[in-house]
Amino acid sequence: MDVRKVNLAEKFAEFEEQWSPKIAGEVNESYVKLVKFRGDFVWHRHEDEDEMFLVVKGRFTMRFRDRDVVLEENEFLIVPKGMEHCPAATEEAHVVLFEPKTTLNTGDVRNERTRDVLDRI
Amino acid sequence: MDVRKVNLAEKFAEFEEQWSPKIAGEVNESYVKLVKFRGDFVWHRHEDEDEMFLVVKGRFTMRFRDRDVVLEENEFLIVPKGMEHCPAATEEAHVVLFEPKTTLNTGDVRNERTRDVLDRI
């Protein structure tokens, strides 16, 4: 079985595309995904999936309907299933996601940023 | 619902105990755990659970039966279910685990380091 360590900085250097999660690992029923944020995403929610966001470089704001949370490097936030949220970043942020394999990036919304199939990296 | 960000450095500063994972978050069927490694742990395996190790400070060696993998800061490794492993650290390492809630720290082994009940932090 393939057991290789992953260096986050090296992996993030391998792609440029923003708002397009890449699969970097698989832990039981969850994926570890790497994603670059810049600009505003889209308001959405995940009916059945909690979603974890860990910042490894930069910062971003997670908007909720009642408040904003600014996430800095080495901080994480878990958005519970059902809760509307919208990430936004004024400068590029590198974010690690942990979430069930079934999670669609735009949740209950479909638009030009929806990614049904994710690359592995 | 409680949605609070977690600063990893602050959380790791809240405890001293080594080899005793603390629950820092819950993502669906998985926990996010924080653990300090120092010295040698115990050879074990998890029959049904993959286990993810992400180093946020320091470094440690994951020993497998056929080789060692040294994990540095901002590197992660996923140990697949069934694979024997033994973490070891010459200096203290701060490690984030992501694994199913059912995962016992010593896997198929029970000894003085087994933790059946974990504190939340």
gemmi code that builds the backbone of each chain (N, CA, C; Angstrom):
import gemmi

chains = {
    "A": [
        ("MET", (0.838, -1.203, 0.000), (0.000, 0.000, 0.000), (0.871, 1.252, 0.000)),
        ("ASP", (0.390, 2.250, -0.641), (1.144, 3.487, -0.819), (1.018, 4.370, 0.425)),
        ("VAL", (2.100, 4.517, 1.144), (2.073, 5.404, 2.309), (3.158, 6.441, 2.128)),
        ("ARG", (2.768, 7.593, 1.628), (3.734, 8.656, 1.401), (3.341, 9.880, 2.178)),
        ("LYS", (4.316, 10.554, 2.715), (3.987, 11.803, 3.382), (3.708, 12.868, 2.338)),
        ("VAL", (2.958, 13.877, 2.747), (2.610, 14.996, 1.877), (3.130, 16.276, 2.519)),
        ("ASN", (3.920, 17.005, 1.751), (4.388, 18.315, 2.205), (3.430, 19.359, 1.652)),
        ("LEU", (2.763, 20.075, 2.544), (1.692, 20.980, 2.102), (2.209, 22.082, 1.185)),
        ("ALA", (3.342, 22.695, 1.536), (3.862, 23.786, 0.698), (4.177, 23.286, -0.712)),
        ("GLU", (4.774, 22.109, -0.805), (5.090, 21.560, -2.130), (3.831, 21.289, -2.933)),
        ("LYS", (2.830, 20.754, -2.282), (1.584, 20.438, -2.996), (0.873, 21.708, -3.464)),
        ("PHE", (0.844, 22.708, -2.590), (0.182, 23.956, -2.996), (0.920, 24.631, -4.156)),
        ("ALA", (2.228, 24.379, -4.261), (3.001, 24.968, -5.363), (2.702, 24.297, -6.701)),
        ("GLU", (2.010, 23.177, -6.666), (1.766, 22.418, -7.894), (0.553, 22.888, -8.694)),
        ("PHE", (-0.220, 23.808, -8.127), (-1.378, 24.288, -8.887), (-1.640, 25.764, -8.612)),
        ("GLU", (-2.324, 26.390, -9.549), (-2.595, 27.828, -9.471), (-4.074, 28.109, -9.247)),
        ("GLU", (-4.902, 27.255, -9.779), (-6.346, 27.491, -9.851), (-6.941, 27.766, -8.470)),
        ("GLN", (-7.797, 28.764, -8.398), (-8.447, 29.110, -7.134), (-9.858, 28.520, -7.092)),
        ("TRP", (-10.318, 28.271, -5.880), (-11.672, 27.750, -5.629), (-11.907, 26.386, -6.250)),
        ("SER", (-10.844, 25.652, -6.477), (-10.999, 24.334, -7.102), (-10.243, 23.293, -6.267)),
        ("PRO", (-10.923, 22.652, -5.342), (-10.245, 21.747, -4.397), (-9.575, 20.564, -5.101)),
        ("LYS", (-8.404, 20.211, -4.605), (-7.659, 19.046, -5.100), (-7.611, 18.009, -3.977)),
        ("ILE", (-7.765, 16.766, -4.331), (-7.734, 15.702, -3.322), (-6.280, 15.318, -3.026)),
        ("ALA", (-5.899, 15.476, -1.756), (-4.510, 15.193, -1.355), (-4.426, 13.962, -0.454)),
        ("GLY", (-5.552, 13.416, -0.059), (-5.521, 12.250, 0.808), (-6.918, 11.757, 1.103)),
        ("GLU", (-6.949, 10.569, 1.644), (-8.215, 9.875, 1.873), (-8.117, 9.226, 3.250)),
        ("VAL", (-9.037, 9.576, 4.132), (-9.045, 9.026, 5.492), (-10.434, 8.444, 5.717)),
        ("ASN", (-10.556, 7.144, 5.566), (-11.854, 6.504, 5.711), (-12.867, 7.144, 4.767)),
        ("GLU", (-13.952, 7.672, 5.277), (-14.994, 8.235, 4.410), (-14.767, 9.708, 4.089)),
        ("SER", (-13.610, 10.232, 4.443), (-13.337, 11.655, 4.215), (-12.177, 11.865, 3.243)),
        ("TYR", (-12.204, 13.028, 2.619), (-11.058, 13.457, 1.825), (-10.341, 14.591, 2.546)),
        ("VAL", (-9.041, 14.659, 2.315), (-8.240, 15.829, 2.627), (-8.093, 16.569, 1.306)),
        ("LYS", (-8.522, 17.819, 1.293), (-8.476, 18.579, 0.040), (-7.657, 19.849, 0.242)),
        ("LEU", (-6.963, 20.254, -0.802), (-6.217, 21.510, -0.774), (-6.912, 22.478, -1.712)),
        ("VAL", (-7.076, 23.712, -1.243), (-7.763, 24.687, -2.086), (-7.167, 26.076, -1.853)),
        ("LYS", (-7.083, 26.824, -2.938), (-6.638, 28.217, -2.857), (-7.860, 29.119, -2.948)),
        ("PHE", (-7.964, 30.015, -1.992), (-9.081, 30.967, -1.960), (-8.560, 32.338, -2.412)),
        ("ARG", (-9.312, 32.999, -3.240), (-9.087, 34.429, -3.462), (-10.334, 35.037, -4.058)),
        ("GLY", (-10.771, 36.154, -3.480), (-12.024, 36.769, -3.903), (-13.167, 36.214, -3.068)),
        ("ASP", (-14.376, 36.384, -3.575), (-15.563, 35.906, -2.866), (-16.040, 34.607, -3.493)),
        ("PHE", (-16.418, 33.670, -2.655), (-16.997, 32.432, -3.170), (-18.496, 32.639, -3.326)),
        ("VAL", (-19.295, 31.682, -2.959), (-20.737, 31.777, -3.148), (-21.395, 31.308, -1.836)),
        ("TRP", (-22.471, 31.944, -1.459), (-23.234, 31.488, -0.292), (-23.805, 30.107, -0.576)),
        ("HIS", (-23.593, 29.194, 0.365), (-24.115, 27.839, 0.174), (-24.130, 27.116, 1.517)),
        ("ARG", (-24.739, 25.955, 1.520), (-24.670, 25.101, 2.703), (-24.642, 23.646, 2.264)),
        ("HIS", (-24.191, 22.789, 3.182), (-24.122, 21.355, 2.919), (-25.139, 20.686, 3.829)),
        ("GLU", (-26.111, 20.068, 3.242), (-27.220, 19.507, 4.018), (-26.737, 18.458, 5.019)),
        ("ASP", (-25.797, 17.635, 4.598), (-25.442, 16.462, 5.406), (-23.997, 16.421, 5.875)),
        ("GLU", (-23.221, 17.435, 5.541), (-21.793, 17.324, 5.826), (-21.255, 18.502, 6.626)),
        ("ASP", (-20.577, 18.173, 7.732), (-19.747, 19.167, 8.393), (-18.500, 19.354, 7.523)),
        ("GLU", (-17.901, 20.533, 7.668), (-16.766, 20.845, 6.800), (-15.706, 21.561, 7.634)),
        ("MET", (-14.479, 21.060, 7.577), (-13.397, 21.686, 8.339), (-12.466, 22.461, 7.418)),
        ("PHE", (-12.122, 23.670, 7.859), (-11.215, 24.550, 7.109), (-10.014, 24.862, 7.992)),
        ("LEU", (-8.825, 24.549, 7.512), (-7.587, 24.856, 8.228), (-6.713, 25.725, 7.326)),
        ("VAL", (-6.340, 26.896, 7.839), (-5.502, 27.805, 7.031), (-4.035, 27.451, 7.222)),
        ("VAL", (-3.335, 27.209, 6.137), (-1.901, 26.942, 6.247), (-1.067, 28.102, 5.718)),
        ("LYS", (-1.691, 28.994, 4.968), (-0.975, 30.191, 4.516), (-1.982, 31.298, 4.236)),
        ("GLY", (-1.673, 32.515, 4.700), (-2.569, 33.643, 4.461), (-3.708, 33.682, 5.469)),
        ("ARG", (-4.820, 34.248, 5.041), (-6.001, 34.343, 5.911), (-7.238, 34.462, 5.028)),
        ("PHE", (-8.372, 34.162, 5.589), (-9.625, 34.421, 4.875), (-10.735, 34.669, 5.887)),
        ("THR", (-11.831, 35.181, 5.367), (-13.004, 35.441, 6.201), (-14.093, 34.437, 5.872)),
        ("MET", (-14.610, 33.779, 6.919), (-15.784, 32.936, 6.711), (-16.988, 33.770, 7.113)),
        ("ARG", (-17.839, 34.029, 6.148), (-19.052, 34.801, 6.423), (-20.179, 33.849, 6.792)),
        ("PHE", (-20.840, 34.181, 7.891), (-22.095, 33.527, 8.252), (-23.175, 34.601, 8.163)),
        ("ARG", (-24.423, 34.203, 8.231), (-25.491, 35.190, 8.080), (-25.496, 36.209, 9.207)),
        ("ASP", (-24.978, 35.816, 10.382), (-25.031, 36.732, 11.528), (-23.671, 37.315, 11.928)),
        ("ARG", (-22.595, 36.871, 11.283), (-21.282, 37.395, 11.666), (-20.205, 36.865, 10.728)),
        ("ASP", (-19.012, 37.461, 10.862), (-17.851, 37.010, 10.092), (-16.817, 36.442, 11.057)),
        ("VAL", (-16.085, 35.452, 10.607), (-14.959, 34.931, 11.385), (-13.717, 34.999, 10.492)),
        ("VAL", (-12.691, 35.699, 10.977), (-11.442, 35.786, 10.217), (-10.520, 34.661, 10.680)),
        ("LEU", (-10.084, 33.862, 9.749), (-9.210, 32.729, 10.064), (-7.789, 33.034, 9.599)),
        ("GLU", (-6.861, 32.930, 10.544), (-5.452, 33.188, 10.254), (-4.707, 31.852, 10.112)),
        ("GLU", (-3.431, 31.934, 9.800), (-2.603, 30.732, 9.664), (-2.635, 29.881, 10.920)),
        ("ASN", (-2.743, 28.585, 10.721), (-2.779, 27.619, 11.825), (-4.008, 27.770, 12.714)),
        ("GLU", (-5.064, 28.238, 12.099), (-6.377, 28.249, 12.766), (-7.345, 27.417, 11.921)),
        ("PHE", (-8.268, 26.764, 12.618), (-9.281, 26.022, 11.870), (-10.671, 26.330, 12.389)),
        ("LEU", (-11.630, 26.007, 11.540), (-13.041, 26.249, 11.830), (-13.820, 25.078, 11.244)),
        ("ILE", (-14.806, 24.616, 11.997), (-15.668, 23.556, 11.478), (-17.058, 24.145, 11.262)),
        ("VAL", (-17.506, 24.125, 10.030), (-18.844, 24.616, 9.702), (-19.796, 23.434, 9.777)),
        ("PRO", (-20.756, 23.490, 10.693), (-21.661, 22.336, 10.821), (-22.621, 22.226, 9.643)),
        ("LYS", (-23.035, 21.005, 9.397), (-23.996, 20.752, 8.321), (-25.196, 21.678, 8.469)),
        ("GLY", (-25.692, 22.133, 7.339), (-26.904, 22.937, 7.351), (-26.678, 24.429, 7.505)),
        ("MET", (-25.493, 24.836, 7.890), (-25.255, 26.263, 8.153), (-24.737, 26.974, 6.899)),
        ("GLU", (-25.439, 28.034, 6.530), (-25.009, 28.791, 5.359), (-23.691, 29.490, 5.632)),
        ("HIS", (-22.823, 29.502, 4.645), (-21.532, 30.163, 4.798), (-21.010, 30.595, 3.437)),
        ("CYS", (-20.082, 31.538, 3.484), (-19.477, 32.041, 2.252), (-18.049, 32.472, 2.548)),
        ("PRO", (-17.059, 31.726, 2.082), (-15.678, 32.149, 2.291), (-15.281, 33.284, 1.338)),
        ("ALA", (-14.390, 34.135, 1.834), (-13.902, 35.254, 1.027), (-12.483, 35.578, 1.464)),
        ("ALA", (-11.644, 35.943, 0.494), (-10.243, 36.236, 0.808), (-9.795, 37.420, -0.026)),
        ("THR", (-9.239, 38.429, 0.627), (-8.756, 39.586, -0.145), (-7.423, 39.264, -0.808)),
        ("GLU", (-6.603, 38.420, -0.151), (-5.383, 37.918, -0.785), (-5.450, 36.396, -0.782)),
        ("GLU", (-4.614, 35.779, -1.584), (-4.710, 34.324, -1.696), (-4.440, 33.630, -0.362)),
        ("ALA", (-5.289, 32.707, -0.022), (-5.124, 31.879, 1.174), (-5.027, 30.416, 0.749)),
        ("HIS", (-4.183, 29.669, 1.464), (-4.058, 28.227, 1.210), (-4.766, 27.494, 2.343)),
        ("VAL", (-5.721, 26.692, 1.977), (-6.627, 26.107, 2.965), (-6.696, 24.587, 2.767)),
        ("VAL", (-6.629, 23.876, 3.888), (-6.833, 22.427, 3.870), (-8.254, 22.149, 4.346)),
        ("LEU", (-8.979, 21.342, 3.603), (-10.338, 20.943, 3.973), (-10.344, 19.475, 4.411)),
        ("PHE", (-11.135, 19.182, 5.418), (-11.430, 17.788, 5.769), (-12.935, 17.656, 5.734)),
        ("GLU", (-13.418, 16.756, 4.932), (-14.866, 16.647, 4.795), (-15.212, 15.311, 4.153)),
        ("PRO", (-16.459, 14.895, 4.293), (-16.857, 13.624, 3.691), (-16.662, 13.637, 2.175)),
        ("LYS", (-16.384, 12.476, 1.640), (-16.135, 12.368, 0.199), (-17.310, 12.866, -0.636)),
        ("THR", (-18.483, 12.811, -0.049), (-19.695, 13.214, -0.761), (-19.865, 14.731, -0.904)),
        ("THR", (-19.017, 15.517, -0.233), (-19.224, 16.969, -0.180), (-18.964, 17.642, -1.526)),
        ("LEU", (-19.935, 18.388, -1.997), (-19.780, 19.192, -3.220), (-19.357, 20.598, -2.805)),
        ("ASN", (-18.386, 21.183, -3.514), (-17.819, 22.461, -3.037), (-18.849, 23.581, -2.902)),
        ("THR", (-19.828, 23.624, -3.775), (-20.827, 24.693, -3.695), (-22.128, 24.243, -3.012)),
        ("GLY", (-22.089, 23.076, -2.373), (-23.230, 22.634, -1.568), (-24.527, 22.576, -2.340)),
        ("ASP", (-25.504, 23.352, -1.861), (-26.845, 23.323, -2.439), (-26.993, 24.241, -3.655)),
        ("VAL", (-25.894, 24.841, -4.081), (-25.929, 25.782, -5.208), (-25.148, 25.153, -6.361)),
        ("ARG", (-25.601, 25.441, -7.568), (-24.779, 25.054, -8.725), (-24.486, 26.310, -9.524)),
        ("ASN", (-23.198, 26.551, -9.775), (-22.848, 27.668, -10.651), (-21.520, 27.356, -11.328)),
        ("GLU", (-20.881, 28.387, -11.860), (-19.651, 28.141, -12.640), (-18.502, 27.659, -11.761)),
        ("ARG", (-18.661, 27.772, -10.455), (-17.592, 27.308, -9.561), (-17.812, 25.881, -9.044)),
        ("THR", (-18.931, 25.319, -9.371), (-19.196, 23.944, -8.946), (-18.184, 23.000, -9.589)),
        ("ARG", (-17.619, 22.109, -8.769), (-16.669, 21.101, -9.281), (-17.200, 19.719, -8.888)),
        ("ASP", (-17.725, 19.033, -9.892), (-18.278, 17.701, -9.622), (-17.182, 16.646, -9.540)),
        ("VAL", (-16.128, 16.865, -10.286), (-15.012, 15.907, -10.300), (-13.752, 16.655, -9.878)),
        ("LEU", (-13.056, 16.111, -8.907), (-11.857, 16.789, -8.394), (-10.603, 16.035, -8.827)),
        ("ASP", (-9.579, 16.800, -9.162), (-8.275, 16.185, -9.449), (-7.645, 15.703, -8.160)),
        ("ARG", (-6.844, 14.667, -8.305), (-5.980, 14.248, -7.193), (-4.622, 14.879, -7.409)),
        ("ILE", (-3.987, 15.201, -6.309), (-2.715, 15.889, -6.419), (-1.673, 15.182, -5.571)),
    ],
    "B": [
        ("MET", (-25.874, 27.177, 17.266), (-24.789, 26.167, 17.283), (-23.451, 26.869, 17.485)),
        ("ASP", (-22.572, 26.206, 18.152), (-21.285, 26.778, 18.508), (-20.306, 26.667, 17.329)),
        ("VAL", (-19.987, 27.792, 16.745), (-19.009, 27.779, 15.653), (-17.884, 28.716, 16.031)),
        ("ARG", (-16.842, 28.143, 16.571), (-15.709, 28.954, 16.999), (-14.465, 28.487, 16.302)),
        ("LYS", (-13.631, 29.438, 15.928), (-12.367, 29.017, 15.336), (-11.435, 28.518, 16.431)),
        ("VAL", (-10.496, 27.682, 16.035), (-9.509, 27.128, 16.958), (-8.119, 27.542, 16.490)),
        ("ASN", (-7.384, 28.183, 17.383), (-5.996, 28.521, 17.098), (-5.122, 27.392, 17.641)),
        ("LEU", (-4.405, 26.743, 16.766), (-3.676, 25.536, 17.173), (-2.611, 25.831, 18.220)),
        ("ALA", (-1.849, 26.904, 18.046), (-0.786, 27.213, 19.019), (-1.380, 27.461, 20.408)),
        ("GLU", (-2.492, 28.183, 20.452), (-3.137, 28.448, 21.751), (-3.618, 27.153, 22.398)),
        ("LYS", (-4.199, 26.290, 21.606), (-4.721, 25.032, 22.162), (-3.587, 24.138, 22.661)),
        ("PHE", (-2.519, 24.071, 21.897), (-1.396, 23.226, 22.340), (-0.753, 23.777, 23.614)),
        ("ALA", (-0.885, 25.092, 23.831), (-0.311, 25.693, 25.041), (-1.127, 25.359, 26.289)),
        ("GLU", (-2.315, 24.810, 26.086), (-3.212, 24.553, 27.226), (-2.965, 23.223, 27.934)),
        ("PHE", (-2.084, 22.401, 27.378), (-1.809, 21.126, 28.050), (-0.350, 20.722, 27.869)),
        ("GLU", (0.096, 19.873, 28.796), (1.497, 19.445, 28.813), (1.631, 17.969, 28.466)),
        ("GLU", (0.629, 17.213, 28.870), (0.708, 15.758, 28.809), (1.044, 15.254, 27.400)),
        ("GLN", (1.946, 14.289, 27.348), (2.329, 13.719, 26.058), (1.607, 12.399, 25.815)),
        ("TRP", (1.419, 12.096, 24.544), (0.790, 10.838, 24.109), (-0.661, 10.701, 24.579)),
        ("SER", (-1.300, 11.828, 24.862), (-2.680, 11.782, 25.343), (-3.538, 12.724, 24.494)),
        ("PRO", (-4.159, 12.198, 23.451), (-4.886, 13.053, 22.501), (-6.056, 13.793, 23.160)),
        ("LYS", (-6.217, 15.039, 22.764), (-7.338, 15.876, 23.204), (-8.243, 16.137, 22.001)),
        ("ILE", (-9.534, 16.114, 22.237), (-10.481, 16.354, 21.145), (-10.673, 17.859, 20.953)),
        ("ALA", (-10.341, 18.330, 19.758), (-10.439, 19.765, 19.460), (-11.547, 20.071, 18.471)),
        ("GLY", (-12.175, 19.057, 17.943), (-13.244, 19.307, 16.983), (-13.840, 18.009, 16.500)),
        ("GLU", (-14.977, 18.163, 15.840), (-15.776, 17.013, 15.433), (-16.263, 17.316, 14.019)),
        ("VAL", (-15.951, 16.433, 13.095), (-16.362, 16.619, 11.704), (-17.060, 15.330, 11.289)),
        ("ASN", (-18.378, 15.357, 11.342), (-19.144, 14.158, 10.997), (-18.716, 12.994, 11.890)),
        ("GLU", (-18.251, 11.908, 11.311), (-17.903, 10.729, 12.111), (-16.454, 10.745, 12.588)),
        ("SER", (-15.778, 11.865, 12.403), (-14.366, 11.948, 12.779), (-14.126, 12.978, 13.869)),
        ("TYR", (-13.036, 12.768, 14.589), (-12.553, 13.779, 15.526), (-11.283, 14.405, 14.986)),
        ("VAL", (-11.103, 15.669, 15.351), (-9.823, 16.341, 15.209), (-9.198, 16.298, 16.592)),
        ("LYS", (-8.014, 15.714, 16.692), (-7.377, 15.564, 17.996), (-6.015, 16.251, 17.981)),
        ("LEU", (-5.637, 16.781, 19.130), (-4.308, 17.377, 19.284), (-3.517, 16.496, 20.230)),
        ("VAL", (-2.273, 16.236, 19.858), (-1.463, 15.367, 20.713), (-0.004, 15.802, 20.668)),
        ("LYS", (0.638, 15.707, 21.819), (2.072, 15.980, 21.904), (2.826, 14.655, 21.956)),
        ("PHE", (3.796, 14.532, 21.070), (4.612, 13.313, 21.012), (5.973, 13.619, 21.633)),
        ("ARG", (6.479, 12.724, 22.433), (7.896, 12.753, 22.799), (8.296, 11.393, 23.329)),
        ("GLY", (9.404, 10.886, 22.797), (9.829, 9.538, 23.150), (9.234, 8.540, 22.175)),
        ("ASP", (9.216, 7.280, 22.565), (8.685, 6.230, 21.695), (7.290, 5.852, 22.159)),
        ("PHE", (6.387, 5.676, 21.225), (5.048, 5.201, 21.577), (5.072, 3.674, 21.589)),
        ("VAL", (4.071, 3.046, 21.066), (3.991, 1.587, 21.111), (3.578, 1.107, 19.711)),
        ("TRP", (4.137, 0.005, 19.299), (3.716, -0.593, 18.026), (2.252, -1.023, 18.135)),
        ("HIS", (1.468, -0.640, 17.146), (0.050, -1.010, 17.153), (-0.522, -0.827, 15.755)),
        ("ARG", (-1.746, -1.275, 15.601), (-2.458, -0.993, 14.349), (-3.939, -0.842, 14.653)),
        ("HIS", (-4.642, -0.208, 13.724), (-6.077, 0.003, 13.849), (-6.753, -0.844, 12.779)),
        ("GLU", (-7.540, -1.782, 13.215), (-8.129, -2.743, 12.278), (-9.019, -2.065, 11.248)),
        ("ASP", (-9.790, -1.075, 11.682), (-10.828, -0.510, 10.814), (-10.659, 0.967, 10.492)),
        ("GLU", (-9.613, 1.597, 11.001), (-9.532, 3.045, 10.842), (-8.222, 3.501, 10.206)),
        ("ASP", (-8.361, 4.317, 9.155), (-7.218, 5.088, 8.666), (-6.978, 6.213, 9.666)),
        ("GLU", (-5.747, 6.677, 9.701), (-5.395, 7.687, 10.700), (-4.490, 8.718, 10.033)),
        ("MET", (-4.847, 9.984, 10.184), (-4.043, 11.058, 9.580), (-3.260, 11.793, 10.642)),
        ("PHE", (-1.984, 12.040, 10.369), (-1.082, 12.763, 11.271), (-0.551, 13.992, 10.538)),
        ("LEU", (-0.788, 15.157, 11.107), (-0.269, 16.410, 10.530), (0.598, 17.099, 11.581)),
        ("VAL", (1.846, 17.372, 11.223), (2.760, 18.020, 12.173), (2.602, 19.533, 12.086)),
        ("VAL", (2.315, 20.158, 13.219), (2.226, 21.615, 13.221), (3.425, 22.257, 13.930)),
        ("LYS", (4.153, 21.470, 14.681), (5.376, 21.989, 15.306), (6.328, 20.823, 15.587)),
        ("GLY", (7.611, 21.027, 15.262), (8.599, 19.987, 15.512), (8.612, 18.944, 14.415)),
        ("ARG", (9.009, 17.746, 14.765), (9.061, 16.643, 13.802), (8.975, 15.323, 14.559)),
        ("PHE", (8.562, 14.291, 13.869), (8.619, 12.959, 14.473), (8.843, 11.907, 13.396)),
        ("THR", (9.169, 10.724, 13.843), (9.389, 9.612, 12.922), (8.246, 8.618, 13.053)),
        ("MET", (7.633, 8.280, 11.929), (6.660, 7.201, 11.942), (7.385, 5.944, 11.489)),
        ("ARG", (7.451, 4.987, 12.393), (8.106, 3.724, 12.057), (7.086, 2.744, 11.505)),
        ("PHE", (7.438, 2.170, 10.395), (6.695, 1.034, 9.865), (7.623, -0.166, 9.931)),
        ("ARG", (7.100, -1.346, 9.707), (7.944, -2.547, 9.836), (9.057, -2.564, 8.804)),
        ("ASP", (8.841, -1.910, 7.670), (9.856, -1.972, 6.605), (10.623, -0.669, 6.396)),
        ("ARG", (10.237, 0.400, 7.089), (10.947, 1.672, 6.888), (10.446, 2.708, 7.872)),
        ("ASP", (11.181, 3.828, 7.911), (10.785, 4.968, 8.741), (10.435, 6.132, 7.827)),
        ("VAL", (9.481, 6.952, 8.263), (9.173, 8.194, 7.555), (9.294, 9.333, 8.557)),
        ("VAL", (10.151, 10.311, 8.244), (10.300, 11.475, 9.120), (9.343, 12.562, 8.650)),
        ("LEU", (8.510, 13.001, 9.552), (7.518, 14.029, 9.234), (7.928, 15.357, 9.852)),
        ("GLU", (8.025, 16.370, 9.007), (8.394, 17.715, 9.449), (7.137, 18.585, 9.548)),
        ("GLU", (7.329, 19.817, 9.992), (6.217, 20.769, 10.103), (5.496, 20.937, 8.772)),
        ("ASN", (4.179, 20.976, 8.859), (3.344, 21.148, 7.678), (3.442, 19.984, 6.695)),
        ("GLU", (3.726, 18.837, 7.237), (3.657, 17.608, 6.449), (2.650, 16.670, 7.104)),
        ("PHE", (1.968, 15.901, 6.271), (1.046, 14.921, 6.845), (1.246, 13.546, 6.227)),
        ("LEU", (0.737, 12.563, 6.943), (0.855, 11.167, 6.541), (-0.449, 10.484, 6.940)),
        ("ILE", (-0.942, 9.637, 6.068), (-2.130, 8.856, 6.403), (-1.715, 7.390, 6.529)),
        ("VAL", (-1.906, 6.850, 7.707), (-1.597, 5.433, 7.950), (-2.869, 4.639, 7.674)),
        ("PRO", (-2.826, 3.769, 6.678), (-4.047, 3.027, 6.355), (-4.384, 1.980, 7.414)),
        ("LYS", (-5.662, 1.698, 7.509), (-6.123, 0.678, 8.457), (-5.333, -0.616, 8.277)),
        ("GLY", (-5.058, -1.256, 9.389), (-4.394, -2.552, 9.328), (-2.877, -2.494, 9.328)),
        ("MET", (-2.294, -1.321, 9.099), (-0.837, -1.236, 8.983), (-0.198, -0.931, 10.338)),
        ("GLU", (0.718, -1.768, 10.741), (1.417, -1.543, 12.006), (2.285, -0.294, 11.921)),
        ("HIS", (2.279, 0.462, 13.000), (3.087, 1.685, 13.024), (3.445, 2.028, 14.461)),
        ("CYS", (4.479, 2.850, 14.600), (4.930, 3.282, 15.918), (5.549, 4.668, 15.802)),
        ("PRO", (4.870, 5.692, 16.307), (5.453, 7.032, 16.265), (6.529, 7.209, 17.335)),
        ("ALA", (7.523, 8.019, 17.015), (8.607, 8.296, 17.956), (9.128, 9.695, 17.692)),
        ("ALA", (9.485, 10.412, 18.761), (9.962, 11.786, 18.616), (11.104, 12.020, 19.586)),
        ("THR", (12.231, 12.500, 19.083), (13.361, 12.772, 19.987), (13.116, 14.070, 20.752)),
        ("GLU", (12.446, 15.039, 20.111), (12.013, 16.253, 20.817), (10.502, 16.368, 20.673)),
        ("GLU", (9.896, 17.188, 21.491), (8.432, 17.262, 21.469), (7.907, 17.731, 20.112)),
        ("ALA", (6.937, 17.025, 19.621), (6.257, 17.393, 18.380), (4.776, 17.621, 18.677)),
        ("HIS", (4.200, 18.609, 18.000), (2.767, 18.891, 18.122), (2.083, 18.375, 16.856)),
        ("VAL", (1.137, 17.499, 17.070), (0.553, 16.754, 15.950), (-0.970, 16.848, 15.995)),
        ("VAL", (-1.561, 17.106, 14.850), (-3.019, 17.073, 14.709), (-3.392, 15.735, 14.077)),
        ("LEU", (-4.330, 15.050, 14.701), (-4.842, 13.787, 14.171), (-6.243, 14.007, 13.612)),
        ("PHE", (-6.517, 13.304, 12.564), (-7.862, 13.313, 12.010), (-8.225, 11.854, 11.787)),
        ("GLU", (-9.238, 11.378, 12.491), (-9.526, 9.942, 12.460), (-10.940, 9.686, 12.958)),
        ("PRO", (-11.486, 8.504, 12.655), (-12.844, 8.195, 13.114), (-12.947, 8.251, 14.639)),
        ("LYS", (-14.125, 8.611, 15.102), (-14.351, 8.737, 16.544), (-14.069, 7.431, 17.288)),
        ("THR", (-14.196, 6.345, 16.599), (-13.998, 5.036, 17.214), (-12.531, 4.679, 17.471)),
        ("THR", (-11.601, 5.486, 16.964), (-10.177, 5.116, 17.015), (-9.619, 5.183, 18.432)),
        ("LEU", (-9.028, 4.086, 18.877), (-8.338, 4.035, 20.169), (-6.857, 4.321, 19.910)),
        ("ASN", (-6.249, 5.152, 20.775), (-4.881, 5.604, 20.464), (-3.872, 4.469, 20.321)),
        ("THR", (-4.019, 3.413, 21.109), (-3.069, 2.301, 21.028), (-3.586, 1.136, 20.170)),
        ("GLY", (-4.675, 1.361, 19.461), (-5.153, 0.373, 18.502), (-5.432, -0.975, 19.134)),
        ("ASP", (-4.738, -1.998, 18.635), (-4.966, -3.383, 19.070), (-4.185, -3.743, 20.337)),
        ("VAL", (-3.522, -2.763, 20.922), (-2.703, -3.002, 22.111), (-3.342, -2.254, 23.286)),
        ("ARG", (-3.234, -2.829, 24.461), (-3.645, -2.081, 25.658), (-2.440, -2.014, 26.589)),
        ("ASN", (-2.081, -0.795, 26.985), (-1.017, -0.659, 27.978), (-1.237, 0.644, 28.751)),
        ("GLU", (-0.218, 1.107, 29.430), (-0.392, 2.291, 30.285), (-0.657, 3.556, 29.484)),
        ("ARG", (-0.420, 3.489, 28.200), (-0.676, 4.676, 27.369), (-2.057, 4.668, 26.722)),
        ("THR", (-2.796, 3.611, 26.902), (-4.138, 3.540, 26.332), (-5.027, 4.602, 26.979)),
        ("ARG", (-5.760, 5.330, 26.166), (-6.693, 6.343, 26.658), (-8.079, 6.022, 26.100)),
        ("ASP", (-8.934, 5.504, 26.977), (-10.289, 5.140, 26.543), (-11.204, 6.353, 26.469)),
        ("VAL", (-10.931, 7.318, 27.334), (-11.757, 8.530, 27.368), (-10.836, 9.720, 27.150)),
        ("LEU", (-11.210, 10.555, 26.204), (-10.360, 11.699, 25.875), (-11.000, 12.986, 26.357)),
        ("ASP", (-10.167, 13.891, 26.859), (-10.654, 15.222, 27.212), (-10.933, 16.021, 25.943)),
        ("ARG", (-11.887, 16.931, 26.092), (-12.103, 17.922, 25.031), (-11.351, 19.183, 25.417)),
        ("ILE", (-10.839, 19.849, 24.434), (-10.030, 21.033, 24.713), (-10.538, 22.211, 23.905)),
    ],
}
model = gemmi.Model(1)
for chain_id, residues in chains.items():
    chain = gemmi.Chain(chain_id)
    for i, (resn, *xyz) in enumerate(residues, 1):
        res = gemmi.Residue()
        res.name, res.seqid = resn, gemmi.SeqId(i, " ")
        for name, pos in zip(("N", "CA", "C"), xyz):
            atom = gemmi.Atom()
            atom.name, atom.element = name, gemmi.Element(name[0])
            atom.pos, atom.b_iso = gemmi.Position(*pos), 0.0
            res.add_atom(atom)
        chain.add_residue(res)
    model.add_chain(chain)
structure = gemmi.Structure()
structure.add_model(model)
structure.setup_entities()
